[in-house]
């Protein structure tokens, strides 16, 4: 969770600047349609909290310190960091807005308050490999994609002697041990596994406390214990240029090994949304970009990346990501979209982690990091750029991929996995794709693709 600096001043949620302060109210009326301070109880509703946050955004962006203070006072009193799920969600957004004011220089009073009174830096935990493996098993958020992807991969690589897996995952290869296990159990003579991972230079939670070289050594040793031969390679990469250097090295590898008949599997797990989605005219490019396409239809690093994957003629591409839209350049729209999606992890945490536990602190710190990145950052620093499933489907089709359905065995495995978790989790099928739901709301989608 977020940590405050040691200071005699009260923490954020205990500020009690009265809303009736005459100096605060003499220039600006309270927003029309909102209850007065005498009826604060009515503010506990999530919809009202969202409206307050929207008003706060508008006040901060217009440098209206008086109105910002008024709304801040209300939010401080109704959204403590140790409250219910809606209160903790609103508290995280409030802190992100104050951080934005400090970074952008808008609303000078709030910016100075942040720097003088608070340390809103988020204390994200660096996991050991054992901690992270246990952490991702707590909820289907990642296990859903792991299970669906592994089932699709096993089916696709049947009959190949060499399987090259390119793992583009934010969870540091936590999917791979289960896949190795499944390969060892399925094939009498397991294929040689070549694992290539993107070692992104940016730090995006969850963070790992060991290098990729050390991680690779552990994975190779685990595979050996299951009688699977594995080679491991990490390529330093950056989201900012659409992994262009990573793609170039993959292309070189592919030219060398393509004739050997190896299967090439691209496993994309919640990492592609970090690639900038704007048109290239809106991105400050660098000379290190190695993409070179003449087609005018390719207008962003995200589109170019998918087109470059298609040029490698992969055996299978699996795309798993969160089903939400954080791409708007309008801050209010982005806040609303994030607020109406990120209530889900706050709501689910009560089903599997007790209050006060270290894992819960780590879990909610990672959500807070995501919220701050969505709200407080712009440009290439804003890496949480989720796109909804429908947009990814269109991008994949534009890159000349065709979707394939998950086998019934794969869907059955996912259902079995979900039975291990709280009753609120569900599964639905949408065309060729499958979607993880929480209380009926889309959370994560999984899709499988072949070259068209």
C-alpha positions, 0 to 999 in steps of 0.5 A: 500500500501507499506509505506516508512520510514520517510527519506530525501532520495527519494522514490524508484520510484524516484531514478535517478542513471544514467545508463551511470555512468562509475563505473556502466558499466565498468565491465558488459555490458547491457543485449543483446537485450534490448534497451538503456536508450535513448529508455525507452519508449519501456519498458512500455510493460508488456512483456518487464517488465517481461523480465527485472524482470527475468534479475533482478532475475538472477542478484540478485541470482548470486550476480551481484550488477552491473547488478542489479543496471542497471536493477533496475534503468530502473525499477525504472523509468518505474514502479512508484507505482502510474502508470498504472496497468502494472507499479504498478504490476512491481513495486510490483515485484521489491520491492519483489525482493529487499526484497528477496535480504535483506532476503537471503543475496544475492546481498549484495549491494541491501540488504544493500540499502533496510535496509538503505534506505527503509522500504518495509514492506507492510501496510496490513489493519486489517478489521472490519467485516463490512469493510471485508463484503463490501470489498469482495462484490466489486469483483467476486473474492470471490463472485463467489466461495461463490455463487457456493458453497452455491448452492451446499451445499443447494442441498446436505443437503436437508433432514438433521436435522443437518448440520456440516459445516467445513469452511476452508476459508481465508475470515473469514466466510464471506460466511456464512451469505449468506448461513444462509440466504439461509437456512432460506429461503429454509427450513420450519424447518431449520436444526441445523447448526454446524460451525467449522472453522480453526483458522490458527495461521499464518497471511495471508491477508485479516486480521480481527481486531476481534477474532474468538470467537467474530466473532462466537458470531456475526454469532450465533446471526445473525443465531438466527435472521433468526430463525436458530440455530447455534453452532460455534467452532474454532480449532487453526490450522497451514498450516505448518503441513497440519492442522493435529491437526485440522483433528484429532479433526474433526475425534474425533467429527465425531466418536461421531456424525457420527451415528446421521445422520448429514451431513458433509460439507467441504467448502474449499475456497482459504485456501488449497493452503497454505498447503505445497505441497512438498514431505515430504522428503523436509519438516522439519516435527515436532513431532506434526504431527498426520498423520499416513498413510502407503501408499507410494503414499501419499507423501505430507501434501497436499495429506495426508490432502485430504486423511484424509478428505476422511476418514471422509466420508463427504456428500460434499466437495467444493473446490474453489481456484485461477487457477494458479501455484506458486509451482515451486522451480525455482524462475524465473519460479515462477516469470513468473507464478505469473506475468502472473496471478497477472496482473488480480487483478491490471487490474480489480481494475480500474473497481470498485475502484477509485484512491486514495481510502482507499479500493483501497490501502487495495486491492493493499496492499493485492496483494503486500503481495501475490507477496512478499510471492511468490518471497521473501520467501522460505520454510514454510514461503512461503504460497502462493503455488497455484496449477492449477485446473488440479492438484487439480482435480488429487489430489482429484481423488487420494484421492478417491473423484469423481467430480459432476457437479453444477446444472443449478440453481447454474450456473444461480445464478453465472451468475446473480451475475456476471451481477452486476460487470464489463463486463470483468468478465465471466463464463465457464464450464470445465467438472464438474467444473466452472471457473471465467474468466477475459477477457477470462483468468482463475481466480478462479475455483469451484468444488464439490466432493463426496466420490467415 
